[in-house]
Amino acid sequence: MKEQTIETKKTARYYTLGALSEKTRTVWFVCHGYGQLANYFLRNFKSLENEKTFIISPEGFHRYYLNGFSGRVGASWMTKEDRLNDIADYVAYLDQLYHKVFSSVNRNNLKVNLLGFSQGGATATRWACQGISKIDNLILWAAVYPPDINFDLDVSTLNNLNFKLVIGNDDEFISENAILENVNLLDQKGINYELIRYGGTHKIDKETLIDLSKTI
């Protein structure tokens, strides 16, 4: 038995909030977590909507029924199976989406924020490090740094970003020990970051998001 691969065309879905125009000053790419859909995830960012802000929510390629064989559907960016090809595919997809967005407006006049929530945090980090798109601010929300990033290669890339970790004090999926291990690793590797804590669980907190948007 021999494993083989073939590249094939794939239609990717994404949702947007706001209008991209000459008035736009900030573009957000927001990557959903495991089991979410891009349109529902995008609702978390309604509080940022204004004539100067354009928000894009790409959806992971892998959609599936959340319970059994019918009903609600979720999406994920990857699993452990054939993970390297999945990572390469979604990095290429996000680069292509970025190019489409900035084909109609001048990138030099805009600030680009990349936010990854939960599993989307690993997606966002890999894209920032392995892709060809220029990001100004990287925000990992309710997420920890993916362990497979090559720190020797990527430390300079990350230190050219404004890098934020945003984690709730009552996040049911990230323990305090996991947070401590993560920030200790970043410290050891010489990666600049800011850790932001808020009183909340594993979700996008509206007030914290608004406060963050004013400081980046």
Secondary structure, DSSP 8 states (H G I E B T S, - for coil): -------------EEEES--STT--EEEEEE--TTB-HHHHHGGGGGG-BTTEEEEEE--SEEEESSTTSS-EEEES--STTHHHHHHHHHHHHHHHHHHHTTSS-GGG-EEEEEEETHHHHHHHHHHHHSS---SEEEEES----TTS-HHHHHHHHHTSEEEEEEETT-SSS-HHHHHHHHHHHHHTT---EEEEES--SS--HHHHHHHHTT-
